[in-house]
Amino acid sequence: MAGKITVNTLQIGDSGTATNNFHLETNVDGSLSLNRGNDGTVLDEVLRVNSSGQVITTPVKHQVKVSGYTGHGSTNTRILRATTIDINVGTSITYADSATLGASFTINDDGVYAFTMQCRPGAANAVAGFSLNTTTPTTSISSVSNAERLGFAQSYAVNSSFTVSYIGYFSVGDVVRPHDDGGTQNSEFQIFAVRVG
């Protein structure tokens, strides 16, 4: 047939930034996927059309999980750090770890996000939680202003575990940090961040 082009994948857009392009791909089950990203660097599946022509919406996964306590930032002395990135999927959350600034989760897309932290402090009456765009990263989370504190919990005995969670709407550029009182955490320390809407 005149003008016929047969391809299995097609990149739409020629930006050097993968998130500014789309990618069409046929799958072995006869479906067609529309993805964000470049040919060979697919970031997220936006939607899928099955072999019957029905649109199947695909939830885009955006999640980060880190674990293992490795101290605090040397400048931001109440911002925790983790040793291991266990999960890092999608583009809505950027996780960064800095020896000076500690850990941070930067929001790249407006939406609803959930944050959960599990701790087992090495001291009684230790506190830990999450701060938002904090201007006081050297202050205990229990003394951070309500406007910057998303929530915190307290241990009542040495090595007693607790969990802190927060679900809410965040805007592009918001920075969430694991924030405590500067005490030592044990190996059960982990944080999970996920976009839920």
Protein Blocks (a to p, Z undefined) as FASTA:
>chain_A
ZZiacdfbdcedjbfblklpccddddfkopacddeddehiafbdfbdcdfkopacddddd
dddddehiebjafklmmbccdfbdfbdgdjkbccdddfklopadddfbgcdddddddddd
fbehiacdddehiablmbcfklpcfklpgbdcddfbehiacdddddddddehiacdddde
hpacdfklccddddfZZ
